[in-house]
Amino acid sequence: MSEYKNRGFLLKQRAFLKLYVYKIIDHSKGYGSQYLNDLQKEFSVFGYKPTHTELYKVLHQLTRDGYVKREKQIKGQKGVDFQEIVLYQLTDEGKKEYDLYKVQMKKELERCRGLLDKALKDHFGPVS
């Protein structure tokens, strides 16, 4: 089991991204660039744009740890199209790990939110 340990001021970017990668893979079998486009679109309103490198570091880590399996497939029609993609899917162990990770991240996100709410309150008044 991977364990997230707070090592700093706020949640590490990779830990945050890992939470969303788990969610995306759990809900649909897909491929990396598809995940990246979805995440970039979802977080653009907050000024956060995950990069190709960040996403694939998370995918590779989850694969190495045995939480995600990869399956190569041709995108489009066989014999006509030749673009090979790698689809990702949670393993049974990965599903268990995702549930544990969500519990850990909920605590960590609440800690971070408390810290940010305190700063907003201390410098700008009551938080709405």
HELIX and SHEET records of a PDB file:
HELIX    1   1 GLN A   13  HIS A   27  1                                  15    
HELIX    2   2 GLY A   32  PHE A   43  1                                  12    
HELIX    3   3 SER A   44  PHE A   46  5                                   3    
HELIX    4   4 HIS A   52  ARG A   64  1                                  13    
HELIX    5   5 ASP A   92  PHE A  124  1                                  33    
SHEET    1   A 3 GLY A  30  TYR A  31  0                                        
SHEET    2   A 3 GLN A  83  LEU A  90 -1                                        
SHEET    3   A 3 VAL A  68  LYS A  75 -1                                        
END                                                                             
